[in-house]
């Protein structure tokens, strides 16, 4: 039998396509696999021609793979292997006209969980009719088909209706979002055709897809051939693409009379009722994992979880636990609720203290009954692999008074057998272990209940996946081999954090993770998908390369990207740069700018912290030679005296600035041969005082390092890891791709169907000051703010010059008022709603900005996080209760009308 594989895919020089083929005869025992190169036909087509000799039917399983020269990238098409039955008894030739299956096709996005709650299920499937003489099967992949319509095919031959809409050929759905028709078509001439939408009630096509006509070229290879045209996707018009609206709000920020000083999972239900009322279809929240490390307010940081699986006990609603307790218990609960709910912000420590006290009281009274129940035992067994180590970690943390497991004496190193022994009910620690397991059991029940309520209301829930783990976490304790514990993850400098960010998390040991197919990540996504329909991947750029800061440094600016291709010492010479290790890699400290750096403390700095090397040159003394040593030194001072505190802060920052005034970092272990340039080195005194010719050459090297040489390498890194994350669940992936974005990132995200994030105040192009939402790609999320930024109203009054530029460029307004008016806020929101992006997601604070009577009187109090401040107290809480928000009829009507006027959220 002759078999022609012809694939539609646009390639560029350096790319090639391959066929991964498995022939299956007589079951799995007769399976033969091979990988074959396809032949380039033209810029849009590749093919392979085979002749197989076999008796009877042969099942072919195959898929395509894209390869790229230079970076070793191998990318398999999306959706798993294709199947076709080759039967030499009925045909002697098989022509397979395939289209590359890209996860970036909008139909695959519509198949994710995010749309199951908002798009109706069509129900049953059927097989296409097989008319006599049929020699073609046409297969279209199309999701989100408008209710009451079906796809159809129409073309320039009589068998396809001769472009007569009443004679278009309707397709039938043979599997979810897969549509087929079988028919006869001539094979000896070119046919033009299109897909359209067909109304069975009118027995007629009612619309056609956009774009040029499709071409079905000459394909006659035998007079007894069968042709499959497969996996083409419908080319929708812009106004046919589904566009929806969502709300962003941390769970801890929700306010209700039923909660206990903090938003709880149960509060998601009244929030969903209100969201549905005004026409929203998605609720986006911040991470909800347990962050209990120090038992103080610093645990409020939601991106520093002690477990990537465990939920935070702060979100538990005590009243919904359903255990009978004495009157004194209920009296304490009621009194504390009144006190904590009166607070303008979350009192993290007070909330955690009372919730721990109350849940321990419940467990002390009902623990035996709880742990003996079938439901509890079932939860424990299903989640044993993570919940038992987590519970033991919590026990040890409290026993030793620290989450730093290196201080846990004989428990410092994870011992799986000892941990497993604690699951025995006769073990002396079982009571404490089972208490922490029970909390997770109840949290799972309450969150699952809230999620079910959201789905009943037609809303999707979007979670947030932190890029890192806390170095003092159960994950680092139980699986340290998966992480680089000697490194700290962070972010390079940007407009919001000029010294970069150091999150303190260990970075990932991707080489080790690759060995088991990234099993830790796959389990993490499986757990997330239990609750979420979509999720935001925090700092998705970390899957291409992570910003890594050595442990002996503090500020993010002292890091470099990992992995990255460093600069070899020979390259300096090749570029005409006279490399000098002392001048380029050691802190540049000179007499003439010391006073600028240290102010009134200059003499003290010279006397105590700097060595005079002569000629106006200084160096840091050994006890403050790194930023970590500097910080540790000043942490020992008593700063209770305000004057002393001011002096010490100036000295401390001056020394940190001295330590960071370098041009290049030597790669550890490279013996002085490999180097990374310091990010933003142009701002250093060291750079500014280079000879002008050297300055130009160093700047060129810097640009090449950050914006040219790494691109193919980083692209391969993204394609190696992100497909695994995409395949691990059916959730919709949304990337937080802000900051210093490599040029390869948009293409990778687009191919993998991962939505980008577009922020009006953070354009990704360097030649514009603000991003216009109307230019957003469809596969994206647009938003006026993020939790790391000031709200619209707070930002508006930060910098009048920037605000004036925004008002002029984005709104056509001159001389804007100091305070953002409700009308201008409405216009900003409308710009986002009118954008072509799939999702427009608004922080609640920015939605409220349109109503000058309802919004918070102090916009600065609505800030969730300031990235430049570490640690920061995450305690923002709505100034309105959820029932007050639901009763704000004028505001709700305005938001609902605004959404409807822009054509979003079609029913």
Secondary structure, 3 states (H helix, E strand, C coil): CEEEEEEECCCCCCEEEEEEEEEECCCHHHEEEEEEECEEEECCEEEEEEECCCCCEEEEEEEEEEEECCCCEEEECCCCCEEEEEECCCCCEEEEEEECCCCCCHHHHHCCHHHHCCCCCCCCCCCCCCCCCCCEEEEEECCCCCCCCEEEEEECCHHHHHHCHHHCEECEEEECCEEEEEECCCCCCCEEEEEEEEECCCCEEEEECCCCCEEECCCCCCCCEEEEEEEEECCCCHHHCCCEEEEECCHHHCCCCCCCCCCCCCHHHHHHHHHHHHCCCEEECCCCECCCCCCCHHHHCCCCCCCCCCECHHHCCHHHHCCCCCHHHHHHHHHHHHHHHCCCCCCHHHHHHHHHHHHHHHHHHHHHHHHHCHHHHHHHHHCHHHHHHHHHHHHHHHHHCCCCHHHCHHHCCCCHHHHHHCCCCCCCCHHHHHHHHHHHHHHHHHHHHHHHHHHHCCCEEEEEECCCCCCCCHHHHHCHHHEECCEEEEECCECCECCCEECCCCEECHHHHHHCCCHHHHHHHHHHCCCCCEEEECCHHHHCCEEEEECCCCCHHHCEEECCCCEEHHHHHHCCCCCCHHHHHCCCEEHHHHHHHHHHHHHHHHHHCEEEEECCEEEECHHHCCHHHHHHHHHCCCCCCHHHHHHHHHHHHHHHHHHCCCCEEECCCCCCCEEEECCCHHHCHHHHCCCHHHHHHHHHHHHHHHHCCCHHHHHHHHHHHHHHHHHCCCCEEEECCCCCCCCCHHHHHHHHCCEEEEECCECCCCCCCCCCHHHCCCCEEEECCCCCCCCHHHHHCCCHHHHHHHHHHHHCCCCCCCCCCHHHHHHHHHHHHCCCCCEEEEEHHHHHCCCCCCCCCCHHHHCCCCCCCCCCCCCCCCCCCHHHHHCCHHHHHHHHHHHHHCCCCCC
